[in-house]
Amino acid sequence: MHNKPTSRHIILVGFMGTGKSTIAKLLAERLAYPRLDLDQAIEQRTKRKIADIFATDGEEVFRFIETTTLAETLQNPQPLVIATGGGAVLAEQNRTLMLEHGIVIALTATEEQIISRVASDTARPLIQGDVRARVRQLLEQRKDAYRFAHLTIDTTQLQPREVTQQIVQFVETL
Ligand code: S3P
């Protein structure tokens, strides 16, 4: 039987600055799905800023909260467009959960593009200091981390509406 696109969540993964939040907004509007941003959900749940969780409790605690929030979000009976944080793919448990409950779309961009998008951002704890060096280092560490996705789109040369269109087309073929 044809599987309706509306039966599963659409989950956007990708490195910081690849456009997940922007695309999630457009995609949710386009498909008339509710949208959930995992980092925002974590901030609401903990009543704290992501940067504060990293600074006070460390990355491990943040990752634990991230997995819990992801697992809960994926239980939502209504399909959602979900934008995840760049490191949400690092735990195998998270990748398994995403593949089980959704259509996973990875967004990529060149190093230069990423750096220009995140350069002035002070809210991302993992790239404070020498942004260029940190982005390069993390990209190297994570070069294979987004490969598990059902679809990968390089957003470097594309307008947000073009990226959205490619996702809609892909989802419609499922
Ligand atoms: C992180 C990315 C951030 C946020 C946290 C950690 C990462 O989300 O979850 O700062 O490990 O790449 P964005 O990808 O939305 O910046």
Backbone and ligand atoms as CSV (ligand in chain L), in Angstrom:
chain,resi,resn,atom,element,x,y,z
A,1,MET,N,N,0.830,-1.203,0.000
A,1,MET,CA,C,0.000,0.000,0.000
A,1,MET,C,C,0.868,1.259,0.000
A,2,HIS,N,N,0.403,2.289,-0.660
A,2,HIS,CA,C,1.174,3.525,-0.700
A,2,HIS,C,C,1.240,4.146,0.693
A,3,ASN,N,N,2.447,4.458,1.095
A,3,ASN,CA,C,2.636,5.039,2.424
A,3,ASN,C,C,2.495,6.560,2.329
A,4,LYS,N,N,1.495,7.090,2.962
A,4,LYS,CA,C,1.292,8.543,2.876
A,4,LYS,C,C,2.435,9.282,3.553
A,5,PRO,N,N,2.901,10.395,2.991
A,5,PRO,CA,C,3.975,11.141,3.648
A,5,PRO,C,C,3.586,11.589,5.050
A,6,THR,N,N,2.315,11.748,5.275
A,6,THR,CA,C,1.857,12.254,6.566
A,6,THR,C,C,1.961,11.231,7.697
A,7,SER,N,N,2.377,9.998,7.395
A,7,SER,CA,C,2.389,9.009,8.470
A,7,SER,C,C,3.654,9.074,9.327
A,8,ARG,N,N,4.676,9.801,8.891
A,8,ARG,CA,C,5.935,9.835,9.654
A,8,ARG,C,C,6.429,11.266,9.849
A,9,HIS,N,N,7.210,11.417,10.890
A,9,HIS,CA,C,7.847,12.724,11.109
A,9,HIS,C,C,8.879,12.974,10.019
A,10,ILE,N,N,9.127,14.238,9.754
A,10,ILE,CA,C,10.234,14.585,8.857
A,10,ILE,C,C,11.296,15.249,9.728
A,11,ILE,N,N,12.463,14.614,9.766
A,11,ILE,CA,C,13.499,15.021,10.718
A,11,ILE,C,C,14.691,15.600,9.964
A,12,LEU,N,N,15.018,16.836,10.264
A,12,LEU,CA,C,16.164,17.483,9.612
A,12,LEU,C,C,17.387,17.364,10.494
A,13,VAL,N,N,18.460,16.821,9.921
A,13,VAL,CA,C,19.732,16.729,10.634
A,13,VAL,C,C,20.788,17.452,9.811
A,14,GLY,N,N,21.900,17.777,10.448
A,14,GLY,CA,C,22.978,18.444,9.712
A,14,GLY,C,C,23.814,19.280,10.657
A,15,PHE,N,N,24.991,19.629,10.191
A,15,PHE,CA,C,25.913,20.428,10.981
A,15,PHE,C,C,25.293,21.796,11.285
A,16,MET,N,N,25.809,22.448,12.319
A,16,MET,CA,C,25.371,23.822,12.628
A,16,MET,C,C,25.501,24.679,11.372
A,17,GLY,N,N,24.533,25.545,11.145
A,17,GLY,CA,C,24.655,26.478,10.024
A,17,GLY,C,C,24.331,25.908,8.651
A,18,THR,N,N,23.743,24.742,8.601
A,18,THR,CA,C,23.374,24.197,7.287
A,18,THR,C,C,21.938,24.576,6.899
A,19,GLY,N,N,21.249,25.271,7.792
A,19,GLY,CA,C,19.923,25.793,7.437
A,19,GLY,C,C,18.740,24.984,7.950
A,20,LYS,N,N,18.983,24.120,8.934
A,20,LYS,CA,C,17.892,23.259,9.425
A,20,LYS,C,C,16.681,24.046,9.908
A,21,SER,N,N,16.910,25.096,10.701
A,21,SER,CA,C,15.776,25.847,11.269
A,21,SER,C,C,14.986,26.568,10.182
A,22,THR,N,N,15.702,27.191,9.252
A,22,THR,CA,C,15.039,27.907,8.157
A,22,THR,C,C,14.201,26.946,7.318
A,23,ILE,N,N,14.802,25.824,6.968
A,23,ILE,CA,C,14.102,24.862,6.108
A,23,ILE,C,C,12.921,24.237,6.867
A,24,ALA,N,N,13.117,23.983,8.146
A,24,ALA,CA,C,12.024,23.400,8.936
A,24,ALA,C,C,10.795,24.314,8.909
A,25,LYS,N,N,11.024,25.611,9.014
A,25,LYS,CA,C,9.908,26.574,8.988
A,25,LYS,C,C,9.174,26.500,7.660
A,26,LEU,N,N,9.938,26.583,6.575
A,26,LEU,CA,C,9.325,26.567,5.241
A,26,LEU,C,C,8.606,25.247,4.974
A,27,LEU,N,N,9.245,24.167,5.369
A,27,LEU,CA,C,8.687,22.845,5.116
A,27,LEU,C,C,7.396,22.626,5.910
A,28,ALA,N,N,7.413,23.057,7.142
A,28,ALA,CA,C,6.219,22.896,7.980
A,28,ALA,C,C,5.046,23.695,7.413
A,29,GLU,N,N,5.359,24.896,6.937
A,29,GLU,CA,C,4.300,25.716,6.313
A,29,GLU,C,C,3.766,25.030,5.073
A,30,ARG,N,N,4.684,24.576,4.270
A,30,ARG,CA,C,4.339,23.966,2.991
A,30,ARG,C,C,3.486,22.707,3.163
A,31,LEU,N,N,3.838,21.877,4.139
A,31,LEU,CA,C,3.122,20.610,4.342
A,31,LEU,C,C,1.985,20.738,5.347
A,32,ALA,N,N,1.887,21.907,5.959
A,32,ALA,CA,C,0.914,22.143,7.032
A,32,ALA,C,C,1.091,21.128,8.171
A,33,TYR,N,N,2.342,20.885,8.521
A,33,TYR,CA,C,2.674,20.067,9.696
A,33,TYR,C,C,3.073,21.031,10.815
A,34,PRO,N,N,2.837,20.651,12.064
A,34,PRO,CA,C,3.437,21.437,13.145
A,34,PRO,C,C,4.962,21.246,13.122
A,35,ARG,N,N,5.669,22.252,13.628
A,35,ARG,CA,C,7.125,22.223,13.612
A,35,ARG,C,C,7.660,22.196,15.036
A,36,LEU,N,N,8.709,21.430,15.238
A,36,LEU,CA,C,9.349,21.427,16.549
A,36,LEU,C,C,10.856,21.532,16.385
A,37,ASP,N,N,11.445,22.455,17.127
A,37,ASP,CA,C,12.889,22.629,17.128
A,37,ASP,C,C,13.421,21.971,18.408
A,38,LEU,N,N,14.263,20.971,18.238
A,38,LEU,CA,C,14.697,20.176,19.397
A,38,LEU,C,C,15.424,21.016,20.450
A,39,ASP,N,N,16.289,21.932,19.997
A,39,ASP,CA,C,16.998,22.792,20.949
A,39,ASP,C,C,16.016,23.676,21.737
A,40,GLN,N,N,15.011,24.180,21.016
A,40,GLN,CA,C,13.996,24.997,21.716
A,40,GLN,C,C,13.231,24.141,22.727
A,41,ALA,N,N,12.915,22.909,22.331
A,41,ALA,CA,C,12.179,22.011,23.240
A,41,ALA,C,C,13.018,21.723,24.487
A,42,ILE,N,N,14.344,21.593,24.292
A,42,ILE,CA,C,15.240,21.353,25.433
A,42,ILE,C,C,15.245,22.574,26.352
A,43,GLU,N,N,15.271,23.766,25.753
A,43,GLU,CA,C,15.287,24.988,26.560
A,43,GLU,C,C,13.972,25.160,27.319
A,44,GLN,N,N,12.870,24.799,26.673
A,44,GLN,CA,C,11.580,24.905,27.361
A,44,GLN,C,C,11.489,23.909,28.512
A,45,ARG,N,N,11.943,22.699,28.231
A,45,ARG,CA,C,11.854,21.627,29.211
A,45,ARG,C,C,12.713,21.915,30.439
A,46,THR,N,N,13.920,22.419,30.211
A,46,THR,CA,C,14.848,22.639,31.322
A,46,THR,C,C,14.746,24.057,31.885
A,47,LYS,N,N,14.039,24.913,31.152
A,47,LYS,CA,C,13.960,26.347,31.477
A,47,LYS,C,C,15.361,26.962,31.558
A,48,ARG,N,N,16.255,26.448,30.714
A,48,ARG,CA,C,17.624,26.978,30.671
A,48,ARG,C,C,18.064,27.116,29.224
A,49,LYS,N,N,19.056,27.949,29.008
A,49,LYS,CA,C,19.628,28.107,27.677
A,49,LYS,C,C,20.616,26.953,27.421
A,50,ILE,N,N,20.711,26.556,26.153
A,50,ILE,CA,C,21.649,25.484,25.785
A,50,ILE,C,C,23.070,25.818,26.271
A,51,ALA,N,N,23.483,27.077,26.026
A,51,ALA,CA,C,24.846,27.479,26.409
A,51,ALA,C,C,25.053,27.324,27.908
A,52,ASP,N,N,24.010,27.584,28.680
A,52,ASP,CA,C,24.111,27.463,30.133
A,52,ASP,C,C,24.234,25.996,30.556
A,53,ILE,N,N,23.496,25.115,29.870
A,53,ILE,CA,C,23.591,23.675,30.194
A,53,ILE,C,C,25.021,23.182,29.913
A,54,PHE,N,N,25.570,23.584,28.779
A,54,PHE,CA,C,26.945,23.196,28.451
A,54,PHE,C,C,27.927,23.735,29.491
A,55,ALA,N,N,27.749,25.029,29.838
A,55,ALA,CA,C,28.719,25.678,30.735
A,55,ALA,C,C,28.641,25.110,32.143
A,56,THR,N,N,27.439,24.834,32.612
A,56,THR,CA,C,27.278,24.408,34.001
A,56,THR,C,C,27.413,22.898,34.170
A,57,ASP,N,N,26.797,22.144,33.271
A,57,ASP,CA,C,26.737,20.682,33.463
A,57,ASP,C,C,27.607,19.897,32.484
A,58,GLY,N,N,27.983,20.540,31.395
A,58,GLY,CA,C,28.830,19.851,30.416
A,58,GLY,C,C,28.050,19.189,29.286
A,59,GLU,N,N,28.799,18.798,28.274
A,59,GLU,CA,C,28.170,18.247,27.064
A,59,GLU,C,C,27.451,16.924,27.326
A,60,GLU,N,N,28.019,16.100,28.201
A,60,GLU,CA,C,27.409,14.785,28.435
A,60,GLU,C,C,25.981,14.909,28.963
A,61,VAL,N,N,25.801,15.827,29.891
A,61,VAL,CA,C,24.454,16.050,30.442
A,61,VAL,C,C,23.526,16.581,29.354
A,62,PHE,N,N,24.052,17.514,28.547
A,62,PHE,CA,C,23.243,18.034,27.438
A,62,PHE,C,C,22.812,16.894,26.514
A,63,ARG,N,N,23.728,16.000,26.187
A,63,ARG,CA,C,23.403,14.893,25.265
A,63,ARG,C,C,22.336,13.979,25.852
A,64,PHE,N,N,22.401,13.784,27.146
A,64,PHE,CA,C,21.394,12.949,27.804
A,64,PHE,C,C,20.005,13.599,27.679
A,65,ILE,N,N,19.951,14.892,27.955
A,65,ILE,CA,C,18.670,15.615,27.855
A,65,ILE,C,C,18.190,15.600,26.396
A,66,GLU,N,N,19.146,15.735,25.485
A,66,GLU,CA,C,18.807,15.754,24.049
A,66,GLU,C,C,18.155,14.429,23.634
A,67,THR,N,N,18.741,13.321,24.077
A,67,THR,CA,C,18.182,12.007,23.723
A,67,THR,C,C,16.781,11.832,24.315
A,68,THR,N,N,16.630,12.224,25.565
A,68,THR,CA,C,15.317,12.102,26.218
A,68,THR,C,C,14.268,12.931,25.489
A,69,THR,N,N,14.651,14.155,25.145
A,69,THR,CA,C,13.703,15.059,24.475
A,69,THR,C,C,13.369,14.538,23.077
A,70,LEU,N,N,14.377,14.025,22.392
A,70,LEU,CA,C,14.146,13.462,21.057
A,70,LEU,C,C,13.181,12.275,21.139
A,71,ALA,N,N,13.453,11.365,22.056
A,71,ALA,CA,C,12.620,10.161,22.185
A,71,ALA,C,C,11.172,10.550,22.464
A,72,GLU,N,N,10.991,11.511,23.337
A,72,GLU,CA,C,9.633,11.962,23.673
A,72,GLU,C,C,8.950,12.615,22.475
A,73,THR,N,N,9.708,13.460,21.793
A,73,THR,CA,C,9.159,14.171,20.629
A,73,THR,C,C,8.685,13.193,19.567
A,74,LEU,N,N,9.478,12.141,19.366
A,74,LEU,CA,C,9.152,11.178,18.309
A,74,LEU,C,C,7.902,10.359,18.641
A,75,GLN,N,N,7.499,10.387,19.896
A,75,GLN,CA,C,6.269,9.680,20.287
A,75,GLN,C,C,5.015,10.453,19.908
A,76,ASN,N,N,5.197,11.697,19.482
A,76,ASN,CA,C,4.022,12.510,19.132
A,76,ASN,C,C,3.204,11.800,18.053
A,77,PRO,N,N,1.923,11.585,18.303
A,77,PRO,CA,C,1.132,10.818,17.338
A,77,PRO,C,C,0.936,11.538,16.006
A,78,GLN,N,N,0.970,12.862,16.068
A,78,GLN,CA,C,0.788,13.634,14.839
A,78,GLN,C,C,2.163,13.857,14.196
A,79,PRO,N,N,2.299,13.680,12.888
A,79,PRO,CA,C,3.606,13.898,12.287
A,79,PRO,C,C,4.074,15.342,12.388
A,80,LEU,N,N,5.347,15.504,12.667
A,80,LEU,CA,C,5.939,16.828,12.864
A,80,LEU,C,C,7.093,17.030,11.896
A,81,VAL,N,N,7.421,18.273,11.639
A,81,VAL,CA,C,8.713,18.605,11.047
A,81,VAL,C,C,9.620,18.927,12.225
A,82,ILE,N,N,10.705,18.175,12.353
A,82,ILE,CA,C,11.591,18.342,13.514
A,82,ILE,C,C,12.976,18.806,13.061
A,83,ALA,N,N,13.418,19.942,13.584
A,83,ALA,CA,C,14.793,20.400,13.346
A,83,ALA,C,C,15.616,19.959,14.556
A,84,THR,N,N,16.680,19.206,14.310
A,84,THR,CA,C,17.509,18.738,15.423
A,84,THR,C,C,18.762,19.602,15.547
A,85,GLY,N,N,19.459,19.492,16.661
A,85,GLY,CA,C,20.744,20.179,16.827
A,85,GLY,C,C,21.821,19.391,16.073
A,86,GLY,N,N,22.893,20.069,15.712
A,86,GLY,CA,C,23.934,19.456,14.891
A,86,GLY,C,C,24.549,18.181,15.456
A,87,GLY,N,N,24.521,18.042,16.782
A,87,GLY,CA,C,25.142,16.865,17.391
A,87,GLY,C,C,24.150,15.770,17.767
A,88,ALA,N,N,22.903,15.963,17.414
A,88,ALA,CA,C,21.871,14.987,17.798
A,88,ALA,C,C,22.064,13.639,17.104
A,89,VAL,N,N,22.892,13.621,16.074
A,89,VAL,CA,C,23.121,12.371,15.326
A,89,VAL,C,C,24.268,11.549,15.909
A,90,LEU,N,N,24.969,12.086,16.908
A,90,LEU,CA,C,26.197,11.438,17.359
A,90,LEU,C,C,25.936,10.125,18.093
A,91,ALA,N,N,24.855,10.074,18.858
A,91,ALA,CA,C,24.547,8.847,19.594
A,91,ALA,C,C,23.823,7.869,18.676
A,92,GLU,N,N,24.298,6.643,18.662
A,92,GLU,CA,C,23.677,5.647,17.799
A,92,GLU,C,C,22.204,5.465,18.153
A,93,GLN,N,N,21.920,5.533,19.443
A,93,GLN,CA,C,20.529,5.407,19.908
A,93,GLN,C,C,19.628,6.445,19.228
A,94,ASN,N,N,20.153,7.654,19.090
A,94,ASN,CA,C,19.359,8.720,18.459
A,94,ASN,C,C,19.138,8.432,16.981
A,95,ARG,N,N,20.185,7.958,16.325
A,95,ARG,CA,C,20.055,7.666,14.881
A,95,ARG,C,C,19.026,6.563,14.666
A,96,THR,N,N,19.082,5.550,15.514
A,96,THR,CA,C,18.121,4.444,15.404
A,96,THR,C,C,16.698,4.946,15.622
A,97,LEU,N,N,16.532,5.774,16.640
A,97,LEU,CA,C,15.202,6.325,16.931
A,97,LEU,C,C,14.681,7.135,15.741
A,98,MET,N,N,15.556,7.955,15.170
A,98,MET,CA,C,15.129,8.809,14.052
A,98,MET,C,C,14.701,7.962,12.860
A,99,LEU,N,N,15.503,6.931,12.551
A,99,LEU,CA,C,15.180,6.096,11.389
A,99,LEU,C,C,13.902,5.297,11.617
A,100,GLU,N,N,13.660,4.945,12.869
A,100,GLU,CA,C,12.455,4.179,13.199
A,100,GLU,C,C,11.193,5.016,13.068
A,101,HIS,N,N,11.302,6.287,13.424
A,101,HIS,CA,C,10.103,7.112,13.539
A,101,HIS,C,C,9.943,8.161,12.465
A,102,GLY,N,N,10.924,8.296,11.599
A,102,GLY,CA,C,10.786,9.404,10.652
A,102,GLY,C,C,11.524,9.222,9.356
A,103,ILE,N,N,11.337,10.211,8.523
A,103,ILE,CA,C,12.099,10.329,7.288
A,103,ILE,C,C,13.209,11.318,7.632
A,104,VAL,N,N,14.451,10.870,7.486
A,104,VAL,CA,C,15.582,11.693,7.939
A,104,VAL,C,C,16.230,12.391,6.738
A,105,ILE,N,N,16.278,13.706,6.812
A,105,ILE,CA,C,16.863,14.494,5.726
A,105,ILE,C,C,18.100,15.206,6.275
A,106,ALA,N,N,19.244,14.974,5.645
A,106,ALA,CA,C,20.482,15.644,6.066
A,106,ALA,C,C,20.750,16.841,5.169
A,107,LEU,N,N,21.040,17.966,5.789
A,107,LEU,CA,C,21.443,19.161,5.039
A,107,LEU,C,C,22.948,19.334,5.207
A,108,THR,N,N,23.626,19.615,4.103
A,108,THR,CA,C,25.062,19.867,4.179
A,108,THR,C,C,25.363,21.216,3.531
A,109,ALA,N,N,26.556,21.716,3.775
A,109,ALA,CA,C,27.024,22.954,3.140
A,109,ALA,C,C,28.544,22.932,3.218
A,110,THR,N,N,29.181,23.761,2.421
A,110,THR,CA,C,30.646,23.792,2.470
A,110,THR,C,C,31.117,24.431,3.782
A,111,GLU,N,N,32.373,24.170,4.095
A,111,GLU,CA,C,32.970,24.726,5.311
A,111,GLU,C,C,32.867,26.261,5.309
A,112,GLU,N,N,33.178,26.866,4.169
A,112,GLU,CA,C,33.139,28.333,4.063
A,112,GLU,C,C,31.741,28.876,4.340
A,113,GLN,N,N,30.764,28.219,3.735
A,113,GLN,CA,C,29.368,28.626,3.915
A,113,GLN,C,C,28.951,28.507,5.387
A,114,ILE,N,N,29.322,27.403,5.993
A,114,ILE,CA,C,28.986,27.181,7.403
A,114,ILE,C,C,29.627,28.269,8.267
A,115,ILE,N,N,30.916,28.523,8.015
A,115,ILE,CA,C,31.623,29.526,8.819
A,115,ILE,C,C,30.953,30.892,8.661
A,116,SER,N,N,30.596,31.244,7.433
A,116,SER,CA,C,29.980,32.564,7.250
A,116,SER,C,C,28.608,32.638,7.924
A,117,ARG,N,N,27.914,31.507,7.994
A,117,ARG,CA,C,26.589,31.531,8.640
A,117,ARG,C,C,26.656,31.565,10.167
A,118,VAL,N,N,27.700,30.965,10.743
A,118,VAL,CA,C,27.729,30.870,12.212
A,118,VAL,C,C,28.723,31.834,12.869
A,119,ALA,N,N,29.490,32.545,12.026
A,119,ALA,CA,C,30.605,33.349,12.542
A,119,ALA,C,C,30.233,34.294,13.680
A,120,SER,N,N,29.093,34.972,13.548
A,120,SER,CA,C,28.771,35.994,14.545
A,120,SER,C,C,27.912,35.454,15.688
A,121,ASP,N,N,27.766,34.131,15.739
A,121,ASP,CA,C,26.850,33.540,16.704
A,121,ASP,C,C,27.534,33.293,18.048
A,122,THR,N,N,26.953,33.813,19.089
A,122,THR,CA,C,27.553,33.597,20.411
A,122,THR,C,C,26.776,32.559,21.216
A,123,ALA,N,N,25.680,32.035,20.626
A,123,ALA,CA,C,24.827,31.116,21.389
A,123,ALA,C,C,25.246,29.655,21.241
A,124,ARG,N,N,26.208,29.381,20.353
A,124,ARG,CA,C,26.579,27.984,20.115
A,124,ARG,C,C,27.859,27.655,20.897
A,125,PRO,N,N,27.709,26.933,21.987
A,125,PRO,CA,C,28.844,26.722,22.891
A,125,PRO,C,C,30.017,25.977,22.260
A,126,LEU,N,N,29.756,25.119,21.282
A,126,LEU,CA,C,30.849,24.297,20.747
A,126,LEU,C,C,31.774,25.039,19.793
A,127,ILE,N,N,31.362,26.235,19.365
A,127,ILE,CA,C,32.220,26.942,18.403
A,127,ILE,C,C,32.625,28.336,18.891
A,128,GLN,N,N,32.747,28.468,20.191
A,128,GLN,CA,C,33.232,29.741,20.721
A,128,GLN,C,C,34.749,29.785,20.585
A,129,GLY,N,N,35.284,30.992,20.569
A,129,GLY,CA,C,36.738,31.139,20.406
A,129,GLY,C,C,37.069,31.288,18.939
A,130,ASP,N,N,37.989,30.474,18.449
A,130,ASP,CA,C,38.375,30.519,17.036
A,130,ASP,C,C,37.348,29.712,16.223
A,131,VAL,N,N,36.322,30.415,15.741
A,131,VAL,CA,C,35.194,29.747,15.076
A,131,VAL,C,C,35.662,28.898,13.898
A,132,ARG,N,N,36.519,29.498,13.099
A,132,ARG,CA,C,36.993,28.808,11.893
A,132,ARG,C,C,37.669,27.462,12.248
A,133,ALA,N,N,38.542,27.511,13.231
A,133,ALA,CA,C,39.268,26.296,13.622
A,133,ALA,C,C,38.321,25.261,14.236
A,134,ARG,N,N,37.389,25.743,15.041
A,134,ARG,CA,C,36.446,24.822,15.694
A,134,ARG,C,C,35.528,24.153,14.671
A,135,VAL,N,N,35.033,24.944,13.718
A,135,VAL,CA,C,34.153,24.378,12.693
A,135,VAL,C,C,34.919,23.323,11.902
A,136,ARG,N,N,36.157,23.663,11.531
A,136,ARG,CA,C,36.970,22.724,10.741
A,136,ARG,C,C,37.173,21.414,11.505
A,137,GLN,N,N,37.494,21.555,12.784
A,137,GLN,CA,C,37.762,20.379,13.623
A,137,GLN,C,C,36.502,19.508,13.788
A,138,LEU,N,N,35.374,20.171,14.060
A,138,LEU,CA,C,34.129,19.415,14.265
A,138,LEU,C,C,33.648,18.773,12.969
A,139,LEU,N,N,33.814,19.496,11.858
A,139,LEU,CA,C,33.412,18.929,10.564
A,139,LEU,C,C,34.211,17.667,10.274
A,140,GLU,N,N,35.489,17.714,10.594
A,140,GLU,CA,C,36.347,16.552,10.381
A,140,GLU,C,C,35.875,15.385,11.275
A,141,GLN,N,N,35.620,15.704,12.538
A,141,GLN,CA,C,35.153,14.657,13.468
A,141,GLN,C,C,33.828,14.050,13.028
A,142,ARG,N,N,32.997,14.871,12.420
A,142,ARG,CA,C,31.639,14.429,12.110
A,142,ARG,C,C,31.423,14.133,10.633
A,143,LYS,N,N,32.505,13.937,9.895
A,143,LYS,CA,C,32.335,13.887,8.439
A,143,LYS,C,C,31.397,12.765,7.979
A,144,ASP,N,N,31.290,11.704,8.757
A,144,ASP,CA,C,30.404,10.603,8.351
A,144,ASP,C,C,29.103,10.562,9.151
A,145,ALA,N,N,28.959,11.479,10.059
A,145,ALA,CA,C,27.872,11.374,11.038
A,145,ALA,C,C,26.469,11.556,10.458
A,146,TYR,N,N,26.383,12.215,9.313
A,146,TYR,CA,C,25.046,12.520,8.778
A,146,TYR,C,C,24.656,11.589,7.641
A,147,ARG,N,N,25.525,10.592,7.397
A,147,ARG,CA,C,25.323,9.711,6.234
A,147,ARG,C,C,24.166,8.746,6.373
A,148,PHE,N,N,23.656,8.570,7.566
A,148,PHE,CA,C,22.583,7.583,7.769
A,148,PHE,C,C,21.238,8.079,7.242
A,149,ALA,N,N,21.183,9.344,6.843
A,149,ALA,CA,C,19.903,9.939,6.436
A,149,ALA,C,C,19.332,9.279,5.176
A,150,HIS,N,N,18.027,9.371,5.019
A,150,HIS,CA,C,17.382,8.832,3.816
A,150,HIS,C,C,17.713,9.678,2.588
A,151,LEU,N,N,17.901,10.965,2.825
A,151,LEU,CA,C,18.199,11.884,1.729
A,151,LEU,C,C,19.179,12.944,2.229
A,152,THR,N,N,20.157,13.294,1.384
A,152,THR,CA,C,21.114,14.349,1.740
A,152,THR,C,C,21.039,15.446,0.692
A,153,ILE,N,N,20.952,16.674,1.154
A,153,ILE,CA,C,20.893,17.803,0.214
A,153,ILE,C,C,22.009,18.795,0.546
A,154,ASP,N,N,22.831,19.092,-0.443
A,154,ASP,CA,C,23.845,20.132,-0.273
A,154,ASP,C,C,23.163,21.476,-0.538
A,155,THR,N,N,23.088,22.280,0.494
A,155,THR,CA,C,22.314,23.530,0.415
A,155,THR,C,C,23.155,24.715,-0.075
A,156,THR,N,N,24.457,24.474,-0.316
A,156,THR,CA,C,25.373,25.582,-0.592
A,156,THR,C,C,24.894,26.507,-1.712
A,157,GLN,N,N,24.464,25.904,-2.806
A,157,GLN,CA,C,24.090,26.715,-3.977
A,157,GLN,C,C,22.586,26.917,-4.103
A,158,LEU,N,N,21.830,26.488,-3.106
A,158,LEU,CA,C,20.372,26.500,-3.258
A,158,LEU,C,C,19.699,27.566,-2.411
A,159,GLN,N,N,18.583,28.058,-2.911
A,159,GLN,CA,C,17.723,28.946,-2.131
A,159,GLN,C,C,16.903,28.061,-1.181
A,160,PRO,N,N,16.524,28.598,-0.030
A,160,PRO,CA,C,15.740,27.790,0.912
A,160,PRO,C,C,14.492,27.155,0.278
A,161,ARG,N,N,13.811,27.905,-0.597
A,161,ARG,CA,C,12.600,27.312,-1.188
A,161,ARG,C,C,12.927,26.146,-2.122
A,162,GLU,N,N,14.127,26.157,-2.705
A,162,GLU,CA,C,14.538,25.026,-3.553
A,162,GLU,C,C,14.834,23.783,-2.707
A,163,VAL,N,N,15.465,24.004,-1.582
A,163,VAL,CA,C,15.736,22.885,-0.673
A,163,VAL,C,C,14.405,22.282,-0.214
A,164,THR,N,N,13.488,23.156,0.148
A,164,THR,CA,C,12.168,22.710,0.617
A,164,THR,C,C,11.473,21.888,-0.470
A,165,GLN,N,N,11.545,22.380,-1.671
A,165,GLN,CA,C,10.907,21.700,-2.799
A,165,GLN,C,C,11.496,20.293,-2.996
A,166,GLN,N,N,12.798,20.183,-2.876
A,166,GLN,CA,C,13.426,18.864,-3.046
A,166,GLN,C,C,12.950,17.889,-1.971
A,167,ILE,N,N,12.780,18.401,-0.768
A,167,ILE,CA,C,12.314,17.524,0.323
A,167,ILE,C,C,10.867,17.098,0.064
A,168,VAL,N,N,10.040,18.049,-0.334
A,168,VAL,CA,C,8.628,17.737,-0.599
A,168,VAL,C,C,8.542,16.667,-1.691
A,169,GLN,N,N,9.315,16.861,-2.748
A,169,GLN,CA,C,9.300,15.874,-3.846
A,169,GLN,C,C,9.729,14.495,-3.355
A,170,PHE,N,N,10.769,14.464,-2.550
A,170,PHE,CA,C,11.268,13.186,-2.039
A,170,PHE,C,C,10.202,12.505,-1.179
A,171,VAL,N,N,9.602,13.268,-0.305
A,171,VAL,CA,C,8.602,12.704,0.613
A,171,VAL,C,C,7.398,12.167,-0.174
A,172,GLU,N,N,7.072,12.870,-1.244
A,172,GLU,CA,C,5.919,12.445,-2.045
A,172,GLU,C,C,6.164,11.132,-2.791
A,173,THR,N,N,7.438,10.822,-3.035
A,173,THR,CA,C,7.711,9.565,-3.757
A,173,THR,C,C,7.702,8.344,-2.827
A,174,LEU,N,N,7.656,8.575,-1.528
A,174,LEU,CA,C,7.744,7.432,-0.592
A,174,LEU,C,C,6.436,6.672,-0.518
L,1,S3P,C1,C,25.285,21.403,18.619
L,1,S3P,C2,C,24.478,22.131,17.789
L,1,S3P,C3,C,23.494,23.084,18.290
L,1,S3P,C4,C,23.061,22.735,19.711
L,1,S3P,C5,C,24.243,22.577,20.597
L,1,S3P,C6,C,25.200,21.484,20.104
L,1,S3P,C7,C,26.275,20.466,18.020
L,1,S3P,O1,O,22.359,23.103,17.410
L,1,S3P,O2,O,22.286,21.562,19.740
L,1,S3P,O3,O,24.906,23.804,20.667
L,1,S3P,O4,O,26.796,19.594,18.751
L,1,S3P,O5,O,26.514,20.553,16.798
L,1,S3P,P1,P,22.375,23.790,15.932
L,1,S3P,O6,O,22.856,22.762,14.972
L,1,S3P,O7,O,20.947,24.151,15.711
L,1,S3P,O8,O,23.273,24.968,16.019
